[in-house]
Amino acid sequence: AHNTKAAQQAEAEAEVEVEVEEAHAMEEKAVHTVAFIMSDGDNLQILQNDFITERFFNSPQRGSLPVSWSYAPCMAVLMPNALEWAMGQLTANDTLSAGPSGVGYAFPQLFPEGADVAYGQATDLLMRASEQSLVNVIGVVPSRQSLTQLVRAEAVTSIVWFEFGPSSMGYSALHGNFDMQEGVPVVAPRLNLWGEGATGDEVGVEGLVNELSAMPKNTSLSAGYSIVVVTPSHNYSDVVRAGELLMAEGGFEVVVPEVLIARLVANTQAKIDPYAHRHMGRPGRRPSQVLSTGRWDVPVAVHAHGRRGEGPSAGALRPGRLQRRPLAVRRPFELPLRGRFSVPRFTVSPGGFL
């Protein structure tokens, strides 16, 4: 049975690779693309308890709708048997993404100099061990400094930025905004399945469907893509119900976030990269591989915690590199960790990090 599961997972991953690789060829469609991320996978207590109940990962409905499950990469060394079990249970509609903000819960923007390098190295090592390619990162204001070591990690091909802003906005204060940093897409969630609100950023199932129904159905616009964070206030059955309501309304497609981000980059990149034309004529470079100068796709009109679809400028970011492989390269994971990365010594002033 385990071999069957492994074969199914290998086939599913191959399908994701093909879909991501061919995303550049997608024609404009009247569709709004949605992806769900189950939150709180950075919490090791949850991974040992609620995560494995029928409310979540052990739901008999699991696999009926594409979902990414946030999962702490450090489980590769702390509880490798639990990680192996979870990986063996994945269906074609499941992926594991690294929980905030990589190897463990942290705000990367608060790291003193040097610690960010060690943290990035540890995240890279354990994400490869966990066969993850997407990392969820939490912070207050996105910056090049807070993401530099993560975007340079070999394992990381995309980032979802959880904005720790006003409580009424959950993790979606940047409302779906899209940026590129060193060739790696950084996308903010648009909405939260959190509570039972009918409107706003934290909504219940029906509220989520209503909010998404107001968004454009156009694959060539960044506003035509929405990542939804699902908090523990809702279970997997609620996600399935939301998906069913979206399908009944029509004009929606639900995919895993890795696929959504690949499509977002491929189908909207030329619109937000004023320098894309300089690279498109070079041999061996498809237009979908041309990444941006690091600007938000929507001009700044208000503060970072403003109206949906608007966010802060990131104009200081460097020009991006070519797009890397959509899925992390598999490498055998070897213990012990000693020698793979080192943690530099540092001191913290009485005033803290800031």
C-alpha positions in Angstrom: 0.0 0.0 0.0 2.9 2.3 0.8 4.4 1.7 -2.6 1.0 2.5 -4.2 0.9 5.8 -2.3 4.4 6.6 -3.3 3.6 5.9 -6.9 0.5 8.1 -6.7 2.5 10.9 -5.2 5.3 10.7 -7.8 2.6 10.8 -10.5 1.0 13.8 -8.9 4.3 15.7 -8.6 5.0 15.0 -12.2 1.6 16.5 -13.1 2.4 19.6 -11.1 5.8 20.0 -12.8 4.2 19.7 -16.2 1.5 22.1 -15.4 3.9 24.7 -14.0 6.3 24.3 -16.9 3.5 24.7 -19.5 1.8 27.6 -17.6 3.5 30.1 -20.0 1.3 28.8 -22.9 -2.0 29.4 -21.1 -4.4 31.6 -23.1 -6.4 34.3 -21.4 -9.5 32.8 -19.9 -12.5 34.2 -18.0 -11.5 32.4 -14.8 -10.6 33.5 -11.3 -7.9 31.1 -9.9 -8.0 30.2 -6.2 -5.6 28.4 -3.9 -6.1 27.4 -0.3 -3.3 27.1 2.3 -4.1 25.5 5.7 -2.3 27.6 8.3 -0.6 26.9 11.6 1.6 24.1 10.4 4.5 25.9 12.1 2.9 24.7 15.4 4.4 21.3 16.3 1.7 20.6 18.9 -0.9 21.0 16.1 1.1 18.7 13.8 1.0 16.0 16.5 -2.7 16.4 17.4 -5.3 18.4 15.5 -3.5 18.0 12.2 -4.0 14.2 12.1 -7.7 14.3 13.1 -10.6 13.9 10.7 -11.2 17.7 10.9 -8.0 18.2 8.9 -5.4 16.0 7.3 -7.2 12.7 8.1 -10.5 14.0 6.7 -12.2 11.3 4.6 -12.8 14.1 2.1 -9.1 15.0 1.7 -8.0 14.8 -1.9 -11.3 16.1 -3.3 -10.0 19.7 -3.5 -6.5 21.0 -4.1 -5.0 22.3 -0.8 -1.5 23.1 0.5 -0.9 22.1 4.1 1.7 24.2 5.9 4.1 22.0 7.7 7.2 22.8 9.7 10.4 21.7 7.9 12.1 21.1 11.2 9.9 18.0 11.5 12.5 16.3 9.3 14.8 16.1 12.3 12.5 16.5 15.3 9.8 14.0 14.2 10.9 12.4 11.0 8.5 9.5 11.3 5.6 12.0 11.4 6.9 13.8 8.3 7.4 10.5 6.5 3.8 9.5 7.3 2.4 12.8 6.1 4.4 12.6 2.9 3.2 9.1 2.3 -0.5 10.1 2.6 -0.4 13.0 0.1 -2.8 12.7 -2.8 -2.6 14.4 -6.2 -4.5 17.4 -4.6 -2.2 17.9 -1.6 1.1 19.6 -1.1 3.2 20.5 1.9 4.4 24.0 2.2 6.9 25.3 4.8 5.1 27.1 7.7 6.0 30.6 8.8 8.8 31.4 8.3 10.8 28.4 7.2 12.6 26.1 9.6 10.7 27.5 12.5 8.3 30.3 13.5 10.1 33.6 13.2 10.0 37.1 11.9 13.0 37.2 9.5 13.0 41.0 9.5 14.0 40.9 13.2 17.2 38.8 12.8 20.4 40.5 13.7 23.1 40.5 11.1 24.5 37.0 10.4 21.6 35.1 12.0 19.6 35.4 8.8 22.3 33.6 6.8 22.2 30.6 9.2 18.4 30.6 9.3 18.3 30.6 5.5 20.7 27.7 5.3 18.8 25.7 7.8 15.5 26.4 6.0 17.0 25.4 2.7 18.4 22.1 4.1 15.2 21.1 5.9 12.8 22.1 3.1 14.8 19.9 0.7 14.5 17.1 3.2 10.8 17.7 3.4 10.5 18.0 -0.4 8.9 21.5 -0.1 9.2 24.3 -2.6 6.9 27.0 -1.2 7.6 28.8 2.1 5.1 30.9 4.0 6.8 33.9 5.6 5.3 36.2 8.3 6.3 39.8 8.9 5.1 43.3 9.4 6.5 45.1 6.3 8.0 43.1 3.4 11.5 44.1 2.6 14.4 42.9 0.5 16.4 42.4 3.7 13.9 40.1 5.4 13.7 37.8 2.4 17.1 37.8 0.9 18.4 34.6 2.4 15.2 32.7 1.8 14.9 33.6 -1.9 18.5 32.5 -2.4 17.7 29.1 -0.9 17.8 26.4 -3.5 14.7 24.8 -2.2 12.5 27.9 -2.4 10.8 28.6 -5.7 7.9 30.8 -4.3 6.9 32.6 -1.2 3.6 33.5 0.3 3.9 36.6 2.6 1.6 36.5 5.7 1.2 40.2 6.7 1.1 40.6 10.5 -1.1 43.8 10.3 -4.3 44.9 11.9 -6.2 42.0 13.5 -9.3 42.6 11.4 -7.3 41.8 8.3 -5.9 38.5 9.4 -2.8 37.7 7.3 -4.1 39.4 4.1 -3.4 43.1 4.8 -1.6 43.3 1.4 -4.6 41.9 -0.4 -3.1 39.6 -3.0 -0.3 41.9 -4.0 2.5 40.3 -6.1 6.2 41.1 -6.2 9.4 39.5 -7.5 12.7 39.3 -5.5 15.8 37.9 -7.2 13.6 35.8 -9.5 11.4 34.4 -6.8 7.7 35.3 -6.8 6.3 36.7 -3.5 2.6 36.7 -3.2 0.3 38.0 -0.5 -2.9 36.2 0.5 -6.1 38.0 -0.6 -8.5 36.6 2.1 -8.7 34.6 5.2 -11.2 31.8 5.9 -11.4 32.9 9.6 -14.5 33.2 11.6 -18.0 33.6 10.1 -17.9 37.1 8.7 -20.0 37.9 5.7 -17.6 40.6 4.3 -14.1 41.9 4.8 -10.8 40.1 5.1 -11.8 37.5 7.7 -14.8 35.7 6.4 -16.8 32.4 6.7 -17.5 30.1 3.8 -20.4 32.1 2.3 -18.6 35.3 2.9 -15.5 34.0 1.1 -17.5 33.0 -1.9 -19.2 36.5 -2.0 -15.9 38.3 -1.7 -14.2 36.2 -4.4 -17.3 36.6 -6.7 -16.5 40.3 -6.8 -13.0 39.8 -8.1 -12.1 39.8 -11.8 -12.3 36.6 -13.8 -9.3 37.1 -16.0 -6.1 35.1 -16.1 -4.1 37.9 -17.5 -4.6 40.2 -14.4 -3.0 39.7 -11.1 -6.3 40.5 -9.5 -7.6 37.3 -11.2 -5.6 35.1 -8.6 -6.4 34.7 -5.0 -4.6 32.8 -2.2 -6.8 32.1 0.8 -5.4 31.3 4.2 -7.5 28.8 6.2 -7.1 29.1 9.9 -8.0 26.4 12.5 -11.4 28.1 13.0 -12.4 26.2 9.9 -11.8 22.6 8.9 -11.1 20.8 5.7 -14.8 20.1 5.1 -15.4 23.9 5.1 -12.7 24.3 2.4 -14.4 21.6 0.3 -17.8 23.3 0.8 -16.3 26.6 -0.3 -14.8 24.9 -3.4 -18.2 23.4 -4.2 -19.9 26.7 -4.0 -17.3 28.3 -6.2 -17.7 25.6 -8.8 -21.5 25.9 -8.7 -21.2 29.6 -9.4 -18.9 29.0 -12.3 -15.8 30.9 -13.5 -13.5 29.6 -10.8 -10.7 27.1 -10.8 -9.1 25.8 -7.6 -5.4 24.7 -7.7 -2.6 24.2 -5.3 -0.7 27.5 -4.5 2.5 26.3 -6.3 0.5 26.1 -9.5 -1.4 29.4 -8.9 1.9 31.3 -8.4 3.4 29.7 -11.5 0.4 30.8 -13.6 0.3 34.2 -12.0 4.0 34.8 -13.0 3.6 33.3 -16.5 0.3 35.1 -17.4 0.9 38.6 -15.9 4.6 39.1 -15.9 5.0 41.2 -19.0 2.3 43.6 -17.7 4.3 44.4 -14.5 7.9 44.2 -15.8 8.8 47.3 -17.9 12.1 45.7 -18.8 10.7 42.3 -19.9 11.1 43.2 -23.6 14.9 43.5 -23.2 15.2 39.9 -22.4 12.5 38.2 -24.5 14.7 38.1 -27.7 17.6 36.3 -26.1 18.1 32.7 -27.1 16.7 30.1 -24.8 14.6 32.5 -22.8 10.8 32.2 -23.0 8.7 35.2 -22.0 7.5 33.4 -19.0 11.0 33.1 -17.7 11.5 36.9 -17.6 11.0 38.1 -14.1 10.4 41.5 -12.8 12.4 44.4 -11.4 10.8 43.9 -8.0 7.9 46.2 -8.0 4.5 45.7 -6.6 2.0 45.1 -9.4 -0.4 47.8 -8.2 0.8 51.4 -7.7 0.9 52.7 -4.2 -2.2 54.8 -3.3 -2.5 54.4 0.4 -0.6 52.9 3.4 0.5 49.3 3.3 -2.6 48.3 5.2 -5.0 50.0 2.8 -7.6 49.1 0.3 -7.7 45.6 -1.2 -5.2 45.2 -4.1 -2.9 48.0 -3.0 0.4 47.7 -1.2 3.8 49.3 -0.5 6.4 50.1 -3.1 9.2 47.7 -3.4 11.0 49.7 -6.1 14.3 49.3 -4.3 14.5 45.6 -5.0 17.0 44.3 -7.5 16.2 43.0 -11.0 15.2 39.4 -10.9 16.9 36.4 -12.3 15.5 33.7 -14.6 12.8 31.5 -13.1 14.0 28.4 -11.5 12.5 24.9 -11.6 9.0 25.0 -10.2 9.7 22.2 -7.8 12.6 21.8 -5.5 15.4 19.5 -6.7 15.3 16.2 -4.7 18.4 15.4 -2.8 19.0 12.7 -0.2 18.8 13.9 3.4 21.7 12.9 5.6 22.3 13.2 9.3 23.9 14.5 11.3 23.4 18.2 10.5 26.7 19.2 12.0 28.9 20.8 9.3 26.0 21.6 7.0 25.5 25.1 8.4 26.8 27.1 11.3 25.1 29.6 13.6 27.1 32.7 14.1 27.5 34.2 17.5 25.8 37.5 18.1 24.6 39.7 20.9 21.3 41.5 21.4 21.3 45.0 22.8 19.0 45.9 25.7 16.8 47.7 23.3 16.1 44.5 21.3 16.5 43.9 17.6 15.0 47.2 16.3 
